[in-house]
Amino acid sequence: MASLFGEPMQPRFTISNGRFVARQRVAIVGPRGRLDGVPVVGPAVAETQITFGEGDEERLGLDVDGRGVILAGSAGELKVPH
């Protein structure tokens, strides 16, 4: 997560089992669209996981050719395969 934000995640509020919603937000960029202001759940884990709401995959264009998405933070980007 340091590559996205340049600093450790800062908890905004606790949700359950030691997990929290961070103050930091990301943009999810797909082949045909973008979702801004997406909350990040911490603490950081070994493998990035994205949970999409209904219609988000179509809005981002992920149904097109199986390409992944790019997570854009305040200090960098991370490519995530679909």
Secondary structure, DSSP 8 states (H G I E B T S, - for coil): -HHHHSS---EEEEEETTEEEEEEEEEEE-SS-EEEEEEEEES--SS------TTHHHHHTTTTT---EEEE-SS-EEEE--
